[in-house]
Amino acid sequence: MNVTSINARLMQGNQACAEGAIYAGARFYAGYPITPSTEIAEVLAERLPQVGGKFIQMEDEIASMAAIVGASLTGAKSMTATSGPGFSLKQENLGYAVLSEVPCVVVNVQRLGPSTGGPTAPSQGDIMQARWGTHGDHPIIAVSPSSVQECFELTVKAFNLSERFRIPVLMMLDEVIGHMRERIVIPAPGELDIFERKTPEVAPSQYVPYEPQDDSLVPPMANFGEGYRYHVTGLLHDDTGFPSNSPAVMGAHQDRLHEKIRRGLNEIIMVEEAETEDADVLLVAFGCMARSAARAVKEARAKGQKVGMLRLITIWPFPEEALRQLAEKVKAIIVPEMNLGQVVDVVKSAVEGKVPVYGICQADGEIIPPERILEKIEEVL
Amino acid sequence: MFAEIEQYFRTERLPHIWCPGCTNGIIVKSIVEAIQKAGLDQDKTVIVSGIGCSSRATGYLNFNTLHTTHGRALAFATGVKLANPELNVFVITGDGDCTSIGGNHFIHSARRNMDLNVILFNNNIYGMTGGQYSPMSPSGAKATTAPYGNIERPFDICNLAIASGATYVARGNSFNTRQLTDIIYNGIANKGFSFVEAIASCPVYYGRKNKLGNAADMLKWQRDNCITKEAADRLPPEKKQGKIVTGILHHEPAPEYTTEYQKIIDKFQGGEES
């Protein structure tokens, strides 16, 4: 590639997320101002009309989540962004999107909680809320970028996964990644794959809205207004979309929602390994903490310590298999995370006691520096 | 079922779940008659509802139907309409759904003036949960959660709609169905936020608790206590006391949201870098 043709820019994570959405084909955004995610709304308010898309500032967080579900049903790739308290408010309608299988992307730029907490302070405290924030058993996909470049590319992937599996995908940024500025190369059009949702191939009279047509168990989705008149509800329902109180129907609906994600794990799970081949100590990190951890790996290696890292790009479903394989080889696992112990417990559960697991957990709005990770490495080696 | 409106129903989903004597079905019939009169394409029409007795109507209606979460129908409908303004969008909601948990969405939707047709089924009570008082239960009314009488004051929801900026506001009831169909039809013609309060009766939970008689008695109450705006305008104030005014209460067109948004797209589409 000619050097001058590279579209390199200095960009903030939040902006990269917004630009990634446009690249992915997002044409609808509804949101409500909240620190530290507001830049996403500001960028899209300007950018969406330029590409024929729609932006609306709704009256509240709940309405924003509702509006993107409504928009998605007409065929528009849809997104909202929020933070902390707003993420709490979105949970009910997030569950609606899971149950009724409406694709959408929800960005949560994590800030220190609970409650109003520390609005400008970074955190990774919403990992468990991402998994279990809405009531009832449900699958979810959550991903977490560690750089501005990845904010862009992972937003594209988030839309692809959402449209592919008909499920909301959570982009779990943190305030550091959201507000950090670094160099980004904007991919050329066509460079990244874009997935378009499957629409029915049958005539409207033959369309059974929630009947899977293949082993993916993801039914094709008709857009409102295109002749396929069907019913969408938050009630558990059968393949026709109409509610049922039958335990067999309700159970089957729940099972399919989970099974379609289980069958897609190979596409959904994304991790990155660094220096793991001979590692005695494995760092498991995600988001901005993967940057501290990468530095710690480098410095430990310089001292002759065999340290590697597993970076979680997908957090939910949890990359258990990748972790288990590494747990067979290493002597200890350290999980640095900016909360008081969320992913570390999942890691412990996944490795089933085969190897000791240590958390470095902190929830004071400060990044855990590489030095603290290096101290822990010394301690466990 | 009347043959001329059968096409608008998912007849295989009937009979409906509503109690004997409930007038929700009467209001639904007026809605589809208005849709038929307006000649709307079923394929291009979306009906959105929230949670509650009346919101179950969407399951029976042969359109693109969206049965949403409690109170949020207007917010879902806003997404549908803005994403595809070619769709005709209706919202079916109840007094609890719209004026209590959905109150914020209601005032902001009215203010925004997106082309939505909202029909509020006002039965003065939470029926689905078994008869709790709503923001539209009259003062003094009894409910399972107001066993000693309601000490709150109800909304005049039409006045709230007008104050919030709705460009079309009307009230009807389930007794005078010709009027109800007409005001819904006129709302469809308004390019903007059109709001119709349809007075319904709930003989089972509201009527029984408040000793209002049977279903027929409650319909007669609607007949005897509602007067049209035209009639009310001719009456001296003392004769209007206690009467519920029906008909078109307010119609003041204003720029419609999706039309205004399209102007922005037309002006800025294609512009990339600043």
Interface residues (C-beta under 8 A of the other chain):
Chain A: R27 F28 A30 E46 P49 Q50 V51 G52 K54 I56 M58 E59 D60 I62 A63 S64 A66 A67 I68 V69 G70 A71 S72 L73 T74 G75 A76 S78 E92 N93 Y96 F224 G225 E226 G227 Y228 R229 Y230 H231 V232 T233 G234 L235 F242 P243
Chain B: R10 R13 Q42 D43 K44 V46 V48 T58 G59 N62 F63 N64 T65 L66 H67 T68 T69 R72 L74 A75 F76 A77 T78 G79 V80 K81 L82 A83 N84 E86 L87 N104 H105 H108 Y261 I264 I265 F268 Q269 G270 G271 E272 S274
